Amino acid sequence: MSEKFTRKAHHPYETKSNMVKRMNRIEGQIRGITGMIEKDVYCDDILHQFMSVESALRGVKATLLEAHMKGCIVHQIQDGQVEVIDEVLKTIEKMTR
């Protein structure tokens, strides 16, 4: 496992639990879309489901970014790891493309 994935997040249980629940719902939505495609459901109806999933993902992504900045980033800066600022700026740049 790379060093990048050995670091741990610093999120309250409630935040983590909320994100997991939301991701499980999104996973169900994705399975539903697959079923719609298999059943030849009208394309426009499927596209609306895709938009719903994308909106839900944006919400979870925003929650995670906020938690990351308020938790993980703060902890790393307090530990003297100020290079984390450049890391999060690059991540935000990628997210906004």
N, C-alpha and C positions, 0 to 999 in steps of 0.2 A: 504494500500500500504506500502511495506517495505521501510525503510530508504534508502536502496540501489537505489530505483527507484524514490526517491523524489529529488535527486540531478539533476542539470541542466547542459547541455553541453554548451560550450563556442565556437561555430563555427560561422565563418562568413556566411552570407546569401548565398553567392555564393557556398561555400563548401557544405552546407546543401542542397541547391537546386540541385547541381550536383549529390549528393548521392541519393536523392529522385528520380530523373530522371532515374538514373542507376538502382535503385531497381525496379522501375516500368517496365523498359525494361526486367529485369530478371524475374519478375512476369509473363510477357507476354510469355517469353521463357518457363517457367514452364508450363503454360497453353497449349502452343504449344506441349510440350512433352506429356502431358496428352492426347491431341488429337491424337498424333501419336500412342500412345499405344492403344487407343480405335480403331484406324483404322488399327491396325495390321501392321504398318510400319515395315520394316526390322530392326531387333535389332541393327545392327551395325550403322545404320543411327541415331537411337535414342541415342545410346551410345555417338556418336559424339556431339549430342545436349547437353547431360549431361556434357561433357567435356567443352563445351562452357559456360554453366551456371556456372560451378565450377570456370572457369577462370574469369568470370565476377564478381563472388562473392569475389574471392581473391583480385581483383582490388578495389572493394568497401571497403573491410576489410582493405586493406593497406592504403587507403585514410582516413578512419575513425581512424585508429591507429595513423597516422601522425597528424591528426587534434587534436586527444585526447592528444597526447604528447605535441604539441605546444600550445594548448589552455587550456584544462581542467587541465592537470597536472601542468602546469605553474601557473595557478590561485590558485590551491590548495596549492602548495608549498609556494607561496607568502602569502597565508593566514595562514601559519604555519602548514599545514596538511601534514607533511612529510611522514606519513604512506602510502600516496598514491603511493609512489615509490614501496613499497612492493606489493601493490595491482596490479599495472601495470606489475611488473615482473612476478607475478603469472599468469596474463592474457596472457602475451607473452609466457610463458612456455606452457600453455594449447594450444595456437594457433599453436605452433611448434611441437606438438605431431603427 
